[in-house]
Amino acid sequence: MPRHDRLISASEIGAWCFCKKAWHLRQLGHASALMTEQAAGTRYHQAHFQNLRYARRRRAVARTIMLICLVLLIWIGISGLWPSRW
């Protein structure tokens, strides 16, 4: 079956690995009987992706804040603003 320089998506690879016959029927234009389940899976993965993006942003902000605190502590130590006696 010629591909005509078309990219293969991850879901297409997953469908082929799971059931080669289902993948072949999909390529021929036959719809799956599990469309609602597929849509629910797509929504779940989109929500999961959004959660991952949010977590990565929070981690980047936390790292930035920690770096700023470290620089401030070094600056305070170098400039002698830290009290010598406790």
PyMOL Python script that loads the backbone (N, CA, C, O; Angstrom):
from pymol import cmd

cmd.read_pdbstr("""\
ATOM      1  N   MET A   1       0.849  -1.182   0.000  1.00  0.00           N
ATOM      2  CA  MET A   1       0.000   0.000   0.000  1.00  0.00           C
ATOM      3  C   MET A   1       0.894   1.244   0.000  1.00  0.00           C
ATOM      4  O   MET A   1       1.603   1.456   0.984  1.00  0.00           O
ATOM      5  N   PRO A   2       0.900   2.064  -1.027  1.00  0.00           N
ATOM      6  CA  PRO A   2       1.765   3.246  -1.079  1.00  0.00           C
ATOM      7  C   PRO A   2       1.332   4.294  -0.052  1.00  0.00           C
ATOM      8  O   PRO A   2       0.142   4.470   0.212  1.00  0.00           O
ATOM      9  N   ARG A   3       2.323   4.989   0.525  1.00  0.00           N
ATOM     10  CA  ARG A   3       2.063   5.974   1.568  1.00  0.00           C
ATOM     11  C   ARG A   3       1.964   7.396   1.006  1.00  0.00           C
ATOM     12  O   ARG A   3       1.367   8.258   1.652  1.00  0.00           O
ATOM     13  N   HIS A   4       2.515   7.661  -0.146  1.00  0.00           N
ATOM     14  CA  HIS A   4       2.487   9.001  -0.756  1.00  0.00           C
ATOM     15  C   HIS A   4       3.079  10.048   0.173  1.00  0.00           C
ATOM     16  O   HIS A   4       2.528  11.140   0.315  1.00  0.00           O
ATOM     17  N   ASP A   5       4.197   9.719   0.807  1.00  0.00           N
ATOM     18  CA  ASP A   5       4.920  10.644   1.696  1.00  0.00           C
ATOM     19  C   ASP A   5       4.071  11.139   2.853  1.00  0.00           C
ATOM     20  O   ASP A   5       4.301  12.243   3.347  1.00  0.00           O
ATOM     21  N   ARG A   6       3.110  10.366   3.295  1.00  0.00           N
ATOM     22  CA  ARG A   6       2.259  10.752   4.416  1.00  0.00           C
ATOM     23  C   ARG A   6       2.936  10.319   5.714  1.00  0.00           C
ATOM     24  O   ARG A   6       3.496   9.226   5.793  1.00  0.00           O
ATOM     25  N   LEU A   7       2.884  11.177   6.725  1.00  0.00           N
ATOM     26  CA  LEU A   7       3.458  10.836   8.019  1.00  0.00           C
ATOM     27  C   LEU A   7       2.561   9.845   8.736  1.00  0.00           C
ATOM     28  O   LEU A   7       1.342   9.860   8.563  1.00  0.00           O
ATOM     29  N   ILE A   8       3.164   8.989   9.535  1.00  0.00           N
ATOM     30  CA  ILE A   8       2.423   8.013  10.324  1.00  0.00           C
ATOM     31  C   ILE A   8       2.290   8.567  11.744  1.00  0.00           C
ATOM     32  O   ILE A   8       3.283   8.943  12.368  1.00  0.00           O
ATOM     33  N   SER A   9       1.065   8.613  12.243  1.00  0.00           N
ATOM     34  CA  SER A   9       0.850   9.136  13.589  1.00  0.00           C
ATOM     35  C   SER A   9       1.080   8.045  14.626  1.00  0.00           C
ATOM     36  O   SER A   9       1.085   6.856  14.306  1.00  0.00           O
ATOM     37  N   ALA A  10       1.272   8.466  15.875  1.00  0.00           N
ATOM     38  CA  ALA A  10       1.478   7.512  16.966  1.00  0.00           C
ATOM     39  C   ALA A  10       0.242   6.643  17.167  1.00  0.00           C
ATOM     40  O   ALA A  10       0.366   5.454  17.460  1.00  0.00           O
ATOM     41  N   SER A  11      -0.946   7.219  17.014  1.00  0.00           N
ATOM     42  CA  SER A  11      -2.153   6.417  17.185  1.00  0.00           C
ATOM     43  C   SER A  11      -2.288   5.386  16.074  1.00  0.00           C
ATOM     44  O   SER A  11      -2.827   4.300  16.290  1.00  0.00           O
ATOM     45  N   GLU A  12      -1.798   5.726  14.884  1.00  0.00           N
ATOM     46  CA  GLU A  12      -1.832   4.773  13.777  1.00  0.00           C
ATOM     47  C   GLU A  12      -0.883   3.599  14.050  1.00  0.00           C
ATOM     48  O   GLU A  12      -1.212   2.447  13.765  1.00  0.00           O
ATOM     49  N   ILE A  13       0.284   3.900  14.598  1.00  0.00           N
ATOM     50  CA  ILE A  13       1.220   2.834  14.965  1.00  0.00           C
ATOM     51  C   ILE A  13       0.621   1.973  16.073  1.00  0.00           C
ATOM     52  O   ILE A  13       0.722   0.746  16.041  1.00  0.00           O
ATOM     53  N   GLY A  14      -0.008   2.630  17.060  1.00  0.00           N
ATOM     54  CA  GLY A  14      -0.637   1.888  18.145  1.00  0.00           C
ATOM     55  C   GLY A  14      -1.747   0.988  17.642  1.00  0.00           C
ATOM     56  O   GLY A  14      -1.875  -0.148  18.096  1.00  0.00           O
ATOM     57  N   ALA A  15      -2.552   1.478  16.711  1.00  0.00           N
ATOM     58  CA  ALA A  15      -3.631   0.668  16.148  1.00  0.00           C
ATOM     59  C   ALA A  15      -3.070  -0.523  15.389  1.00  0.00           C
ATOM     60  O   ALA A  15      -3.624  -1.620  15.456  1.00  0.00           O
ATOM     61  N   TRP A  16      -1.976  -0.315  14.670  1.00  0.00           N
ATOM     62  CA  TRP A  16      -1.363  -1.406  13.909  1.00  0.00           C
ATOM     63  C   TRP A  16      -0.772  -2.452  14.845  1.00  0.00           C
ATOM     64  O   TRP A  16      -0.907  -3.651  14.603  1.00  0.00           O
ATOM     65  N   CYS A  17      -0.111  -1.999  15.923  1.00  0.00           N
ATOM     66  CA  CYS A  17       0.485  -2.948  16.877  1.00  0.00           C
ATOM     67  C   CYS A  17      -0.597  -3.715  17.631  1.00  0.00           C
ATOM     68  O   CYS A  17      -0.433  -4.901  17.921  1.00  0.00           O
ATOM     69  N   PHE A  18      -1.698  -3.045  17.949  1.00  0.00           N
ATOM     70  CA  PHE A  18      -2.763  -3.696  18.716  1.00  0.00           C
ATOM     71  C   PHE A  18      -3.516  -4.707  17.867  1.00  0.00           C
ATOM     72  O   PHE A  18      -3.730  -5.842  18.293  1.00  0.00           O
ATOM     73  N   CYS A  19      -3.920  -4.301  16.666  1.00  0.00           N
ATOM     74  CA  CYS A  19      -4.687  -5.202  15.805  1.00  0.00           C
ATOM     75  C   CYS A  19      -4.454  -4.804  14.350  1.00  0.00           C
ATOM     76  O   CYS A  19      -4.983  -3.801  13.873  1.00  0.00           O
ATOM     77  N   LYS A  20      -3.668  -5.595  13.670  1.00  0.00           N
ATOM     78  CA  LYS A  20      -3.320  -5.279  12.282  1.00  0.00           C
ATOM     79  C   LYS A  20      -4.540  -5.281  11.366  1.00  0.00           C
ATOM     80  O   LYS A  20      -4.604  -4.505  10.412  1.00  0.00           O
ATOM     81  N   LYS A  21      -5.503  -6.148  11.650  1.00  0.00           N
ATOM     82  CA  LYS A  21      -6.718  -6.201  10.842  1.00  0.00           C
ATOM     83  C   LYS A  21      -7.544  -4.921  11.015  1.00  0.00           C
ATOM     84  O   LYS A  21      -8.053  -4.376  10.036  1.00  0.00           O
ATOM     85  N   ALA A  22      -7.679  -4.439  12.264  1.00  0.00           N
ATOM     86  CA  ALA A  22      -8.413  -3.196  12.514  1.00  0.00           C
ATOM     87  C   ALA A  22      -7.730  -2.025  11.821  1.00  0.00           C
ATOM     88  O   ALA A  22      -8.396  -1.157  11.257  1.00  0.00           O
ATOM     89  N   TRP A  23      -6.389  -2.002  11.863  1.00  0.00           N
ATOM     90  CA  TRP A  23      -5.660  -0.935  11.185  1.00  0.00           C
ATOM     91  C   TRP A  23      -5.930  -0.983   9.675  1.00  0.00           C
ATOM     92  O   TRP A  23      -6.166   0.048   9.045  1.00  0.00           O
ATOM     93  N   HIS A  24      -5.892  -2.178   9.112  1.00  0.00           N
ATOM     94  CA  HIS A  24      -6.129  -2.328   7.670  1.00  0.00           C
ATOM     95  C   HIS A  24      -7.544  -1.880   7.297  1.00  0.00           C
ATOM     96  O   HIS A  24      -7.732  -1.197   6.290  1.00  0.00           O
ATOM     97  N   LEU A  25      -8.534  -2.261   8.102  1.00  0.00           N
ATOM     98  CA  LEU A  25      -9.909  -1.840   7.813  1.00  0.00           C
ATOM     99  C   LEU A  25     -10.060  -0.331   7.921  1.00  0.00           C
ATOM    100  O   LEU A  25     -10.799   0.282   7.150  1.00  0.00           O
ATOM    101  N   ARG A  26      -9.361   0.268   8.877  1.00  0.00           N
ATOM    102  CA  ARG A  26      -9.420   1.726   9.019  1.00  0.00           C
ATOM    103  C   ARG A  26      -8.816   2.391   7.779  1.00  0.00           C
ATOM    104  O   ARG A  26      -9.333   3.401   7.302  1.00  0.00           O
ATOM    105  N   GLN A  27      -7.728   1.826   7.260  1.00  0.00           N
ATOM    106  CA  GLN A  27      -7.103   2.373   6.058  1.00  0.00           C
ATOM    107  C   GLN A  27      -8.040   2.290   4.856  1.00  0.00           C
ATOM    108  O   GLN A  27      -7.974   3.128   3.956  1.00  0.00           O
ATOM    109  N   LEU A  28      -8.909   1.283   4.840  1.00  0.00           N
ATOM    110  CA  LEU A  28      -9.873   1.130   3.752  1.00  0.00           C
ATOM    111  C   LEU A  28     -11.095   2.028   3.925  1.00  0.00           C
ATOM    112  O   LEU A  28     -11.947   2.093   3.039  1.00  0.00           O
ATOM    113  N   GLY A  29     -11.185   2.721   5.065  1.00  0.00           N
ATOM    114  CA  GLY A  29     -12.273   3.657   5.286  1.00  0.00           C
ATOM    115  C   GLY A  29     -13.416   3.134   6.116  1.00  0.00           C
ATOM    116  O   GLY A  29     -14.447   3.798   6.218  1.00  0.00           O
ATOM    117  N   HIS A  30     -13.272   1.971   6.712  1.00  0.00           N
ATOM    118  CA  HIS A  30     -14.324   1.420   7.565  1.00  0.00           C
ATOM    119  C   HIS A  30     -14.196   1.993   8.976  1.00  0.00           C
ATOM    120  O   HIS A  30     -13.111   1.981   9.558  1.00  0.00           O
ATOM    121  N   ALA A  31     -15.288   2.487   9.513  1.00  0.00           N
ATOM    122  CA  ALA A  31     -15.272   3.089  10.849  1.00  0.00           C
ATOM    123  C   ALA A  31     -15.299   2.007  11.926  1.00  0.00           C
ATOM    124  O   ALA A  31     -15.821   0.911  11.723  1.00  0.00           O
ATOM    125  N   SER A  32     -14.729   2.343  13.058  1.00  0.00           N
ATOM    126  CA  SER A  32     -14.713   1.425  14.193  1.00  0.00           C
ATOM    127  C   SER A  32     -16.045   1.499  14.935  1.00  0.00           C
ATOM    128  O   SER A  32     -16.716   2.531  14.928  1.00  0.00           O
ATOM    129  N   ALA A  33     -16.418   0.395  15.570  1.00  0.00           N
ATOM    130  CA  ALA A  33     -17.649   0.369  16.365  1.00  0.00           C
ATOM    131  C   ALA A  33     -17.425   0.988  17.738  1.00  0.00           C
ATOM    132  O   ALA A  33     -18.381   1.174  18.490  1.00  0.00           O
ATOM    133  N   LEU A  34     -16.192   1.306  18.074  1.00  0.00           N
ATOM    134  CA  LEU A  34     -15.856   1.824  19.400  1.00  0.00           C
ATOM    135  C   LEU A  34     -15.510   3.312  19.347  1.00  0.00           C
ATOM    136  O   LEU A  34     -14.566   3.751  20.003  1.00  0.00           O
ATOM    137  N   MET A  35     -16.254   4.075  18.586  1.00  0.00           N
ATOM    138  CA  MET A  35     -15.948   5.493  18.414  1.00  0.00           C
ATOM    139  C   MET A  35     -16.062   6.272  19.722  1.00  0.00           C
ATOM    140  O   MET A  35     -15.248   7.161  19.972  1.00  0.00           O
ATOM    141  N   THR A  36     -17.054   5.963  20.566  1.00  0.00           N
ATOM    142  CA  THR A  36     -17.195   6.702  21.832  1.00  0.00           C
ATOM    143  C   THR A  36     -16.029   6.396  22.759  1.00  0.00           C
ATOM    144  O   THR A  36     -15.544   7.290  23.452  1.00  0.00           O
ATOM    145  N   GLU A  37     -15.567   5.142  22.784  1.00  0.00           N
ATOM    146  CA  GLU A  37     -14.422   4.792  23.614  1.00  0.00           C
ATOM    147  C   GLU A  37     -13.149   5.466  23.114  1.00  0.00           C
ATOM    148  O   GLU A  37     -12.322   5.915  23.909  1.00  0.00           O
ATOM    149  N   GLN A  38     -12.997   5.534  21.802  1.00  0.00           N
ATOM    150  CA  GLN A  38     -11.834   6.196  21.227  1.00  0.00           C
ATOM    151  C   GLN A  38     -11.855   7.689  21.554  1.00  0.00           C
ATOM    152  O   GLN A  38     -10.821   8.273  21.877  1.00  0.00           O
ATOM    153  N   ALA A  39     -13.027   8.297  21.471  1.00  0.00           N
ATOM    154  CA  ALA A  39     -13.150   9.726  21.794  1.00  0.00           C
ATOM    155  C   ALA A  39     -12.840   9.962  23.271  1.00  0.00           C
ATOM    156  O   ALA A  39     -12.179  10.942  23.616  1.00  0.00           O
ATOM    157  N   ALA A  40     -13.313   9.070  24.142  1.00  0.00           N
ATOM    158  CA  ALA A  40     -13.020   9.206  25.578  1.00  0.00           C
ATOM    159  C   ALA A  40     -11.527   9.066  25.829  1.00  0.00           C
ATOM    160  O   ALA A  40     -10.969   9.792  26.651  1.00  0.00           O
ATOM    161  N   GLY A  41     -10.873   8.145  25.135  1.00  0.00           N
ATOM    162  CA  GLY A  41      -9.426   7.985  25.273  1.00  0.00           C
ATOM    163  C   GLY A  41      -8.674   9.206  24.790  1.00  0.00           C
ATOM    164  O   GLY A  41      -7.682   9.609  25.399  1.00  0.00           O
ATOM    165  N   THR A  42      -9.135   9.794  23.706  1.00  0.00           N
ATOM    166  CA  THR A  42      -8.506  11.013  23.195  1.00  0.00           C
ATOM    167  C   THR A  42      -8.649  12.158  24.194  1.00  0.00           C
ATOM    168  O   THR A  42      -7.691  12.889  24.445  1.00  0.00           O
ATOM    169  N   ARG A  43      -9.851  12.316  24.766  1.00  0.00           N
ATOM    170  CA  ARG A  43     -10.056  13.372  25.773  1.00  0.00           C
ATOM    171  C   ARG A  43      -9.164  13.143  26.994  1.00  0.00           C
ATOM    172  O   ARG A  43      -8.589  14.089  27.532  1.00  0.00           O
ATOM    173  N   TYR A  44      -9.050  11.887  27.432  1.00  0.00           N
ATOM    174  CA  TYR A  44      -8.210  11.572  28.584  1.00  0.00           C
ATOM    175  C   TYR A  44      -6.754  11.950  28.305  1.00  0.00           C
ATOM    176  O   TYR A  44      -6.099  12.567  29.145  1.00  0.00           O
ATOM    177  N   HIS A  45      -6.252  11.582  27.133  1.00  0.00           N
ATOM    178  CA  HIS A  45      -4.864  11.880  26.816  1.00  0.00           C
ATOM    179  C   HIS A  45      -4.622  13.379  26.654  1.00  0.00           C
ATOM    180  O   HIS A  45      -3.551  13.872  27.007  1.00  0.00           O
ATOM    181  N   GLN A  46      -5.600  14.105  26.128  1.00  0.00           N
ATOM    182  CA  GLN A  46      -5.450  15.557  26.033  1.00  0.00           C
ATOM    183  C   GLN A  46      -5.399  16.192  27.426  1.00  0.00           C
ATOM    184  O   GLN A  46      -4.587  17.085  27.668  1.00  0.00           O
ATOM    185  N   ALA A  47      -6.255  15.739  28.336  1.00  0.00           N
ATOM    186  CA  ALA A  47      -6.244  16.262  29.705  1.00  0.00           C
ATOM    187  C   ALA A  47      -4.930  15.912  30.397  1.00  0.00           C
ATOM    188  O   ALA A  47      -4.363  16.735  31.116  1.00  0.00           O
ATOM    189  N   HIS A  48      -4.450  14.699  30.180  1.00  0.00           N
ATOM    190  CA  HIS A  48      -3.180  14.282  30.773  1.00  0.00           C
ATOM    191  C   HIS A  48      -2.035  15.150  30.257  1.00  0.00           C
ATOM    192  O   HIS A  48      -1.158  15.547  31.024  1.00  0.00           O
ATOM    193  N   PHE A  49      -2.045  15.441  28.963  1.00  0.00           N
ATOM    194  CA  PHE A  49      -1.016  16.294  28.372  1.00  0.00           C
ATOM    195  C   PHE A  49      -1.052  17.694  28.990  1.00  0.00           C
ATOM    196  O   PHE A  49      -0.005  18.269  29.286  1.00  0.00           O
ATOM    197  N   GLN A  50      -2.252  18.239  29.184  1.00  0.00           N
ATOM    198  CA  GLN A  50      -2.375  19.558  29.802  1.00  0.00           C
ATOM    199  C   GLN A  50      -1.835  19.544  31.235  1.00  0.00           C
ATOM    200  O   GLN A  50      -1.166  20.487  31.660  1.00  0.00           O
ATOM    201  N   ASN A  51      -2.130  18.469  31.978  1.00  0.00           N
ATOM    202  CA  ASN A  51      -1.610  18.350  33.340  1.00  0.00           C
ATOM    203  C   ASN A  51      -0.087  18.285  33.346  1.00  0.00           C
ATOM    204  O   ASN A  51       0.553  18.879  34.214  1.00  0.00           O
ATOM    205  N   LEU A  52       0.490  17.582  32.402  1.00  0.00           N
ATOM    206  CA  LEU A  52       1.948  17.511  32.305  1.00  0.00           C
ATOM    207  C   LEU A  52       2.552  18.874  31.984  1.00  0.00           C
ATOM    208  O   LEU A  52       3.574  19.257  32.554  1.00  0.00           O
ATOM    209  N   ARG A  53       1.924  19.597  31.080  1.00  0.00           N
ATOM    210  CA  ARG A  53       2.416  20.943  30.750  1.00  0.00           C
ATOM    211  C   ARG A  53       2.375  21.851  31.963  1.00  0.00           C
ATOM    212  O   ARG A  53       3.312  22.610  32.208  1.00  0.00           O
ATOM    213  N   TYR A  54       1.283  21.775  32.732  1.00  0.00           N
ATOM    214  CA  TYR A  54       1.142  22.591  33.935  1.00  0.00           C
ATOM    215  C   TYR A  54       2.217  22.228  34.959  1.00  0.00           C
ATOM    216  O   TYR A  54       2.815  23.113  35.571  1.00  0.00           O
ATOM    217  N   ALA A  55       2.464  20.930  35.145  1.00  0.00           N
ATOM    218  CA  ALA A  55       3.482  20.484  36.098  1.00  0.00           C
ATOM    219  C   ALA A  55       4.871  20.941  35.670  1.00  0.00           C
ATOM    220  O   ALA A  55       5.679  21.345  36.507  1.00  0.00           O
ATOM    221  N   ARG A  56       5.149  20.880  34.380  1.00  0.00           N
ATOM    222  CA  ARG A  56       6.461  21.327  33.894  1.00  0.00           C
ATOM    223  C   ARG A  56       6.643  22.824  34.099  1.00  0.00           C
ATOM    224  O   ARG A  56       7.733  23.277  34.448  1.00  0.00           O
ATOM    225  N   ARG A  57       5.594  23.585  33.887  1.00  0.00           N
ATOM    226  CA  ARG A  57       5.684  25.037  34.128  1.00  0.00           C
ATOM    227  C   ARG A  57       5.932  25.322  35.602  1.00  0.00           C
ATOM    228  O   ARG A  57       6.765  26.159  35.947  1.00  0.00           O
ATOM    229  N   ARG A  58       5.209  24.625  36.467  1.00  0.00           N
ATOM    230  CA  ARG A  58       5.404  24.825  37.908  1.00  0.00           C
ATOM    231  C   ARG A  58       6.823  24.456  38.327  1.00  0.00           C
ATOM    232  O   ARG A  58       7.423  25.148  39.149  1.00  0.00           O
ATOM    233  N   ARG A  59       7.362  23.381  37.775  1.00  0.00           N
ATOM    234  CA  ARG A  59       8.727  22.977  38.094  1.00  0.00           C
ATOM    235  C   ARG A  59       9.716  24.037  37.616  1.00  0.00           C
ATOM    236  O   ARG A  59      10.684  24.336  38.316  1.00  0.00           O
ATOM    237  N   ALA A  60       9.488  24.610  36.433  1.00  0.00           N
ATOM    238  CA  ALA A  60      10.378  25.650  35.923  1.00  0.00           C
ATOM    239  C   ALA A  60      10.328  26.889  36.812  1.00  0.00           C
ATOM    240  O   ALA A  60      11.363  27.500  37.079  1.00  0.00           O
ATOM    241  N   VAL A  61       9.139  27.266  37.271  1.00  0.00           N
ATOM    242  CA  VAL A  61       9.003  28.418  38.168  1.00  0.00           C
ATOM    243  C   VAL A  61       9.716  28.137  39.482  1.00  0.00           C
ATOM    244  O   VAL A  61      10.416  29.008  39.999  1.00  0.00           O
ATOM    245  N   ALA A  62       9.549  26.935  40.031  1.00  0.00           N
ATOM    246  CA  ALA A  62      10.205  26.578  41.294  1.00  0.00           C
ATOM    247  C   ALA A  62      11.720  26.622  41.150  1.00  0.00           C
ATOM    248  O   ALA A  62      12.412  27.106  42.045  1.00  0.00           O
ATOM    249  N   ARG A  63      12.241  26.121  40.032  1.00  0.00           N
ATOM    250  CA  ARG A  63      13.685  26.170  39.807  1.00  0.00           C
ATOM    251  C   ARG A  63      14.181  27.599  39.698  1.00  0.00           C
ATOM    252  O   ARG A  63      15.251  27.925  40.210  1.00  0.00           O
ATOM    253  N   THR A  64      13.418  28.451  39.040  1.00  0.00           N
ATOM    254  CA  THR A  64      13.806  29.850  38.909  1.00  0.00           C
ATOM    255  C   THR A  64      13.837  30.530  40.264  1.00  0.00           C
ATOM    256  O   THR A  64      14.771  31.271  40.569  1.00  0.00           O
ATOM    257  N   ILE A  65      12.824  30.283  41.076  1.00  0.00           N
ATOM    258  CA  ILE A  65      12.778  30.882  42.414  1.00  0.00           C
ATOM    259  C   ILE A  65      13.943  30.382  43.262  1.00  0.00           C
ATOM    260  O   ILE A  65      14.561  31.168  43.980  1.00  0.00           O
ATOM    261  N   MET A  66      14.252  29.097  43.192  1.00  0.00           N
ATOM    262  CA  MET A  66      15.379  28.555  43.950  1.00  0.00           C
ATOM    263  C   MET A  66      16.698  29.178  43.493  1.00  0.00           C
ATOM    264  O   MET A  66      17.563  29.470  44.318  1.00  0.00           O
ATOM    265  N   LEU A  67      16.854  29.382  42.197  1.00  0.00           N
ATOM    266  CA  LEU A  67      18.066  30.002  41.676  1.00  0.00           C
ATOM    267  C   LEU A  67      18.185  31.444  42.169  1.00  0.00           C
ATOM    268  O   LEU A  67      19.272  31.882  42.544  1.00  0.00           O
ATOM    269  N   ILE A  68      17.083  32.177  42.170  1.00  0.00           N
ATOM    270  CA  ILE A  68      17.090  33.557  42.660  1.00  0.00           C
ATOM    271  C   ILE A  68      17.465  33.585  44.141  1.00  0.00           C
ATOM    272  O   ILE A  68      18.258  34.424  44.566  1.00  0.00           O
ATOM    273  N   CYS A  69      16.896  32.669  44.924  1.00  0.00           N
ATOM    274  CA  CYS A  69      17.236  32.608  46.362  1.00  0.00           C
ATOM    275  C   CYS A  69      18.707  32.284  46.568  1.00  0.00           C
ATOM    276  O   CYS A  69      19.352  32.867  47.440  1.00  0.00           O
ATOM    277  N   LEU A  70      19.240  31.373  45.787  1.00  0.00           N
ATOM    278  CA  LEU A  70      20.655  31.026  45.903  1.00  0.00           C
ATOM    279  C   LEU A  70      21.538  32.220  45.564  1.00  0.00           C
ATOM    280  O   LEU A  70      22.515  32.492  46.262  1.00  0.00           O
ATOM    281  N   VAL A  71      21.199  32.925  44.503  1.00  0.00           N
ATOM    282  CA  VAL A  71      21.975  34.114  44.126  1.00  0.00           C
ATOM    283  C   VAL A  71      21.891  35.164  45.225  1.00  0.00           C
ATOM    284  O   VAL A  71      22.898  35.796  45.544  1.00  0.00           O
ATOM    285  N   LEU A  72      20.713  35.365  45.811  1.00  0.00           N
ATOM    286  CA  LEU A  72      20.571  36.333  46.906  1.00  0.00           C
ATOM    287  C   LEU A  72      21.409  35.934  48.115  1.00  0.00           C
ATOM    288  O   LEU A  72      22.055  36.789  48.720  1.00  0.00           O
ATOM    289  N   LEU A  73      21.411  34.661  48.476  1.00  0.00           N
ATOM    290  CA  LEU A  73      22.227  34.209  49.606  1.00  0.00           C
ATOM    291  C   LEU A  73      23.710  34.414  49.341  1.00  0.00           C
ATOM    292  O   LEU A  73      24.446  34.831  50.235  1.00  0.00           O
ATOM    293  N   ILE A  74      24.153  34.129  48.138  1.00  0.00           N
ATOM    294  CA  ILE A  74      25.557  34.359  47.794  1.00  0.00           C
ATOM    295  C   ILE A  74      25.872  35.838  47.849  1.00  0.00           C
ATOM    296  O   ILE A  74      26.918  36.230  48.368  1.00  0.00           O
ATOM    297  N   TRP A  75      24.992  36.659  47.326  1.00  0.00           N
ATOM    298  CA  TRP A  75      25.214  38.110  47.335  1.00  0.00           C
ATOM    299  C   TRP A  75      25.281  38.640  48.770  1.00  0.00           C
ATOM    300  O   TRP A  75      26.140  39.461  49.093  1.00  0.00           O
ATOM    301  N   ILE A  76      24.373  38.170  49.625  1.00  0.00           N
ATOM    302  CA  ILE A  76      24.381  38.597  51.031  1.00  0.00           C
ATOM    303  C   ILE A  76      25.681  38.157  51.704  1.00  0.00           C
ATOM    304  O   ILE A  76      26.277  38.918  52.466  1.00  0.00           O
ATOM    305  N   GLY A  77      26.117  36.936  51.423  1.00  0.00           N
ATOM    306  CA  GLY A  77      27.363  36.454  52.028  1.00  0.00           C
ATOM    307  C   GLY A  77      28.573  37.224  51.548  1.00  0.00           C
ATOM    308  O   GLY A  77      29.471  37.512  52.340  1.00  0.00           O
ATOM    309  N   ILE A  78      28.620  37.564  50.269  1.00  0.00           N
ATOM    310  CA  ILE A  78      29.769  38.289  49.716  1.00  0.00           C
ATOM    311  C   ILE A  78      29.788  39.738  50.198  1.00  0.00           C
ATOM    312  O   ILE A  78      30.851  40.279  50.504  1.00  0.00           O
ATOM    313  N   SER A  79      28.631  40.355  50.265  1.00  0.00           N
ATOM    314  CA  SER A  79      28.591  41.777  50.622  1.00  0.00           C
ATOM    315  C   SER A  79      28.726  42.014  52.119  1.00  0.00           C
ATOM    316  O   SER A  79      28.849  43.163  52.545  1.00  0.00           O
ATOM    317  N   GLY A  80      28.707  40.979  52.916  1.00  0.00           N
ATOM    318  CA  GLY A  80      28.897  41.136  54.361  1.00  0.00           C
ATOM    319  C   GLY A  80      27.652  41.605  55.078  1.00  0.00           C
ATOM    320  O   GLY A  80      27.758  42.115  56.193  1.00  0.00           O
ATOM    321  N   LEU A  81      26.500  41.460  54.505  1.00  0.00           N
ATOM    322  CA  LEU A  81      25.258  41.878  55.157  1.00  0.00           C
ATOM    323  C   LEU A  81      24.768  40.862  56.176  1.00  0.00           C
ATOM    324  O   LEU A  81      23.892  41.157  56.990  1.00  0.00           O
ATOM    325  N   TRP A  82      25.328  39.684  56.127  1.00  0.00           N
ATOM    326  CA  TRP A  82      24.933  38.634  57.061  1.00  0.00           C
ATOM    327  C   TRP A  82      25.512  38.971  58.435  1.00  0.00           C
ATOM    328  O   TRP A  82      26.693  39.305  58.525  1.00  0.00           O
ATOM    329  N   PRO A  83      24.731  38.897  59.494  1.00  0.00           N
ATOM    330  CA  PRO A  83      25.279  39.238  60.829  1.00  0.00           C
ATOM    331  C   PRO A  83      26.385  38.250  61.232  1.00  0.00           C
ATOM    332  O   PRO A  83      26.276  37.045  61.005  1.00  0.00           O
ATOM    333  N   SER A  84      27.440  38.789  61.829  1.00  0.00           N
ATOM    334  CA  SER A  84      28.572  37.946  62.196  1.00  0.00           C
ATOM    335  C   SER A  84      28.292  37.176  63.475  1.00  0.00           C
ATOM    336  O   SER A  84      28.874  36.112  63.686  1.00  0.00           O
ATOM    337  N   ARG A  85      27.416  37.683  64.335  1.00  0.00           N
ATOM    338  CA  ARG A  85      27.072  37.004  65.586  1.00  0.00           C
ATOM    339  C   ARG A  85      25.623  36.582  65.537  1.00  0.00           C
ATOM    340  O   ARG A  85      24.783  37.257  64.941  1.00  0.00           O
ATOM    341  N   TRP A  86      25.338  35.466  66.166  1.00  0.00           N
ATOM    342  CA  TRP A  86      23.952  35.015  66.258  1.00  0.00           C
ATOM    343  C   TRP A  86      23.534  35.234  67.631  1.00  0.00           C
ATOM    344  O   TRP A  86      22.393  34.936  67.984  1.00  0.00           O
TER     345      TRP A  86
END
""", "prot")
cmd.dss("prot")
cmd.show_as("cartoon", "prot")
cmd.util.cbc("prot")
cmd.orient("prot")
